[in-house]
Amino acid sequence: MITDMQSFIKGERISLRRFRKADAEDIRAILKDKDFHRLVGIPHPYTLRDALAFIIRAHRGRMRGTDLIYAITEKSTDKIIGRIGLHGLKSVHNRAEMGYWLAKEFWGQGIIGEAIRMMLRIGFKDLKLRRIHAYTFDYNRASIRTLEKSGFTNEGLNRKFFKLKNRYLDCYIFSILREEFNAKRSI
């Protein structure tokens, strides 16, 4: 059950933990950058109210069993540097969508790849999911590379899939199956 899932998980360089209301200002500070609006599709400007609403949605989703969302923190300081989560967990099809973002100062260091591997273990081992998929804008090359390095397969382009302001944007859908993840781990 989602509500029974660990609240704190240690990785090599990062930890995953539940969000707290006290994290709202740190979230706002990270997401105020306009690049997040362009790359992830979040509101701009991103306000403290948006951050608090996100934290409440994350806790409600966990309680309903539909979402499992973690703060990505520096292991040594507990400072929030991102978020990662699985969404749509009540599916009868044993699948979920993965979403993530990372503070700009940590881009290109392999941190989001580590967080993805941690979430894949949770999804496939603990939640017994069959499939995890992720969407990324067609122009987000860093996210595309990260998903490919993490073992995801590009399933194709969803044309005019996401509306951002008054524009419809194309998104790629990537997925990984439990057996693919298990095979990659055994190599």
Secondary structure, 3 states (H helix, E strand, C coil): CHHHCCCEEECCCEEEECCCHHHHHHHHHHHCCHHHHHHHCCCCCCCHHHHHHHHHHHHHHHHHCCEEEEEEEECCCCCEEEEEEEECCCCCCCEEEEEEEECHHHCCCCHHHHHHHHHHHHHHHHCCCCEEEEEEECCCHHHHHHHHHCCCEEEEEEEEEEEECCEEEEEEEEEEEHHHHHHHHHC
